Amino acid sequence: MSIDGGKRKGKERGPSLEELLRRAGGGGGGSGGGWGGMPKRADGRSYWPIIAIALVALWVGFTSIHRIDAAESGVVTQLGKYNRTMGPGIQWTLPAPFEQLEKVNTGESRTITIGAPGTKAENLILTRDRNVIDMAYNVRWQVSNPDKFLFQLDNPNDTVSEVAESAMRAAVANFDLTAAIGPGRGAIQADVKKRMQAILNSYRSGIIVQAIDIQESEAPSQVKEAFREVNAAKQQREGYLNEARKYARQVTERAIGETAEFDKIYEQYRQAPEVTKRRLYYETMEEILSRTDKTIVEPGNVTPYLPLPEVARRSKAGETSANEVKPQGAK
């Protein structure tokens, strides 16, 4: 019985590893074998060593040479563990994965906005007098320690935002509503900055808080109109108080002046009572009689003189003055 007719053919075996390497190196030879291979150099040696050296050089160049900008710092980890921090310039490290470098921008001032001013989103905070205000503010911060910033905080933005909200609530709780929305803003901002920095330092965050800027602080929208009316009433009350204080000051100053004048006259009276009384009498009569149109004529051998032009002038002046002070609509 023939082999082809009675038995299955055996499985064909593929090329061995030695054969594959020989073909890749250009040693396939023969008319039907090999893959053509890579061309050899003139001296008969292969190009593979040169290619391997070039690949290693590229690997070392791309993973070992780093350019760090002026506002950046480079944090180097060696086999996953923090090793050192590099400054700006061209820096060298061991090739990856032995050492890796991560750049951190330490010169940038970053801003987080909480409360979004001018929108319907409210950030309600309780004051010391148990009122509620809606606040919107910005937090400006900067990285001060890049290695702590990378390894101590999982999400720096969320951490800064949560710390800011906590510090703001604690600070506003020490102020009344009127102070929180007006004259107390500066004190609140300083208090929040101090509280935030203390908390972030306890986290070893590598973050420095630059400033807190309160954009808006007002009553919630539900009571805003009533709150404005209360503020308007307070401002009106303050205006009336200012007018009263001004009037009281004027009266006091006038009284002080009159007292000083009286003391001066009293001193003269004490030294010469009769002369002073007569002088005061004449001055008083002069002031009173100068306002009237009466002429007093004494009997005797004196030719009377009536200053009629002067009397007419005074009479006309009196009528003009009376017309000026006459109320509107009077006839």
MOVEN-V121401 format. One record per residue. N is the residue number from 1. PSI is psi in whole degrees, -180 to 180 (* if undefined). BURIAL is + if it has 9 or more other ideal C-beta (glycine too) atoms within 8 Angstrom, else -. D_CENTER is the distance of its C-alpha to the mean C-alpha in Angstrom with 1 decimal. Layout:
N/PSI/BURIAL/D_CENTER
N/PSI/BURIAL/D_CENTER
This chain:
1/133/-/101.0
2/157/-/98.7
3/-40/-/95.2
4/-32/-/93.6
5/-31/-/95.4
6/-18/-/95.3
7/149/-/92.1
8/148/-/88.4
9/146/-/87.1
10/155/-/84.9
11/139/-/81.1
12/135/-/80.3
13/141/-/78.1
14/174/-/75.1
15/147/-/74.8
16/167/-/74.1
17/-39/-/71.1
18/-38/-/73.3
19/-41/-/74.3
20/-45/+/70.7
21/-37/-/69.8
22/-40/+/72.9
23/-42/+/72.2
24/-33/+/68.5
25/4/+/69.9
26/13/+/72.3
27/20/-/75.3
28/-41/+/76.3
29/178/-/79.3
30/170/-/82.1
31/-30/-/82.4
32/-10/-/80.8
33/172/-/78.3
34/167/+/74.9
35/15/-/71.8
36/-36/-/72.4
37/-179/+/70.1
38/141/+/67.9
39/146/-/69.7
40/159/-/70.7
41/173/-/70.3
42/-30/-/73.4
43/5/-/74.2
44/-5/-/74.3
45/159/-/71.2
46/159/+/68.4
47/-7/+/64.9
48/-42/-/63.2
49/-39/-/62.5
50/-43/-/60.7
51/-42/-/58.6
52/-42/-/57.7
53/-40/-/56.6
54/-42/-/54.5
55/-41/-/52.7
56/-40/-/52.1
57/-42/-/50.7
58/-42/-/48.3
59/-47/+/47.2
60/-42/+/46.6
61/-45/-/44.9
62/-27/-/42.4
63/-4/+/41.5
64/-26/+/41.8
65/128/-/40.3
66/140/+/36.5
67/119/-/34.3
68/124/+/30.9
69/169/-/28.4
70/-32/-/26.7
71/10/-/23.3
72/162/+/25.1
73/148/+/27.1
74/122/+/30.1
75/121/+/30.9
76/129/+/34.7
77/138/+/36.5
78/111/+/40.2
79/41/-/42.0
80/-4/-/38.8
81/141/-/37.9
82/134/-/35.2
83/-50/-/37.0
84/170/-/34.8
85/132/+/31.7
86/147/+/32.4
87/-174/-/30.5
88/155/-/30.4
89/-170/-/33.7
90/120/-/36.8
91/154/+/37.4
92/143/-/40.3
93/170/+/40.7
94/151/-/43.7
95/153/+/44.2
96/146/-/43.0
97/12/-/43.5
98/-44/-/44.1
99/144/+/40.6
100/147/+/37.5
101/133/+/34.3
102/128/-/30.9
103/140/+/28.2
104/129/+/24.6
105/107/-/21.9
106/-5/+/20.4
107/-9/-/18.9
108/137/-/16.5
109/116/-/12.8
110/148/-/12.4
111/135/-/9.8
112/129/+/10.6
113/130/+/9.8
114/122/+/11.3
115/-12/+/12.9
116/86/-/13.0
117/145/-/12.3
118/8/-/15.6
119/175/-/17.9
120/-13/-/20.5
121/128/-/19.0
122/144/-/18.1
123/87/+/16.3
124/133/-/18.3
125/140/+/17.8
126/134/+/20.5
127/177/+/20.2
128/-35/-/22.6
129/21/-/24.9
130/27/-/25.2
131/166/+/23.3
132/134/+/21.1
133/155/+/17.7
134/120/+/16.0
135/144/+/12.3
136/131/+/9.9
137/159/+/6.6
138/145/+/5.5
139/119/+/6.9
140/127/+/7.7
141/166/+/11.3
142/151/+/14.5
143/124/+/18.2
144/-26/-/19.9
145/100/-/23.3
146/-36/+/24.5
147/-40/+/27.6
148/-39/+/25.9
149/-38/+/23.3
150/-39/+/26.2
151/-17/-/28.6
152/-25/+/26.7
153/132/+/24.4
154/-44/-/26.0
155/94/-/22.9
156/-42/+/19.8
157/-46/-/17.4
158/-39/-/18.9
159/-47/+/18.9
160/-41/+/15.2
161/-46/+/14.6
162/-41/-/17.3
163/-39/+/16.3
164/-44/+/12.7
165/-43/+/14.5
166/-45/+/17.1
167/-38/+/15.0
168/-43/+/13.0
169/-40/+/16.5
170/-37/+/18.0
171/-45/+/15.5
172/-29/+/15.8
173/-13/+/19.5
174/4/-/19.8
175/148/+/18.7
176/167/+/20.7
177/-47/+/19.7
178/-42/-/19.7
179/-37/+/17.4
180/-31/+/15.0
181/1/+/14.5
182/-106/-/14.7
183/-16/-/15.2
184/4/+/14.1
185/-48/+/10.4
186/-43/-/9.9
187/-37/+/12.5
188/-45/+/11.3
189/-44/+/8.1
190/-40/+/10.6
191/-43/+/13.2
192/-43/+/11.5
193/-44/+/10.7
194/-44/-/14.4
195/-43/+/15.8
196/-46/+/14.5
197/-38/+/15.8
198/-42/-/19.0
199/-45/+/19.6
200/-35/+/18.9
201/-37/-/21.2
202/-26/-/23.8
203/-9/+/23.8
204/50/-/24.4
205/-20/+/21.8
206/27/+/21.3
207/139/+/17.5
208/131/-/15.1
209/121/+/11.6
210/-46/-/9.6
211/155/-/6.2
212/122/+/4.6
213/109/-/1.7
214/118/+/5.2
215/-43/-/6.8
216/143/+/10.2
217/109/+/12.4
218/173/-/16.0
219/155/+/19.5
220/157/+/20.9
221/-30/-/22.6
222/-30/-/26.0
223/16/-/25.8
224/-43/+/23.4
225/-45/-/26.3
226/-37/-/27.9
227/-39/+/24.7
228/-38/-/24.4
229/-41/-/28.0
230/-43/-/27.5
231/-40/-/24.7
232/-41/-/27.1
233/-39/-/29.9
234/-40/-/27.8
235/-40/-/27.0
236/-43/-/30.7
237/-42/-/31.8
238/-36/-/29.6
239/-44/-/31.2
240/-41/-/34.7
241/-39/-/34.0
242/-41/-/33.0
243/-42/-/36.2
244/-41/-/38.3
245/-40/-/36.9
246/-45/-/37.6
247/-43/-/41.2
248/-39/-/41.8
249/-41/-/40.8
250/-45/-/43.2
251/-41/-/46.0
252/-44/-/45.6
253/-41/-/45.7
254/-41/-/48.8
255/-40/-/50.4
256/-41/-/49.8
257/-44/-/51.4
258/-37/-/54.4
259/-42/-/54.9
260/-40/-/55.0
261/-42/-/57.5
262/-43/-/59.6
263/-38/-/59.7
264/-44/-/60.9
265/-39/+/63.6
266/-38/-/64.6
267/-39/-/65.2
268/-41/+/67.5
269/-39/+/69.2
270/-34/-/69.9
271/-36/-/71.6
272/83/-/73.6
273/-48/-/73.5
274/-44/-/76.2
275/-42/-/74.8
276/-41/+/71.3
277/-44/+/72.4
278/-40/-/74.5
279/-43/-/71.6
280/-37/+/69.2
281/-47/-/71.9
282/-42/-/72.4
283/-39/-/68.7
284/-45/-/68.2
285/-38/-/71.3
286/-41/-/70.1
287/-38/-/66.8
288/-50/-/68.5
289/-23/-/71.4
290/-14/-/69.4
291/-6/-/67.9
292/165/-/71.3
293/13/-/74.0
294/144/-/76.9
295/125/-/79.5
296/124/-/81.5
297/121/-/85.0
298/140/-/87.1
299/156/-/90.8
300/-172/-/93.1
301/49/-/94.5
302/129/-/91.2
303/119/-/90.9
304/144/-/87.9
305/118/-/85.2
306/113/-/82.9
307/71/-/79.8
308/-43/-/79.8
309/-39/-/77.4
310/-38/-/74.8
311/-43/+/75.3
312/-40/-/74.9
313/-42/-/71.7
314/-39/+/70.2
315/-43/+/71.3
316/-41/-/69.7
317/-38/-/66.4
318/-40/+/66.4
319/-41/-/66.9
320/-42/-/64.0
321/-38/-/61.7
322/-37/-/62.8
323/-34/-/62.1
324/-35/-/58.6
325/-1/-/57.7
326/131/-/59.6
327/157/-/57.3
328/140/-/56.7
329/-10/-/59.5
330/147/-/62.0
331/*/-/65.4
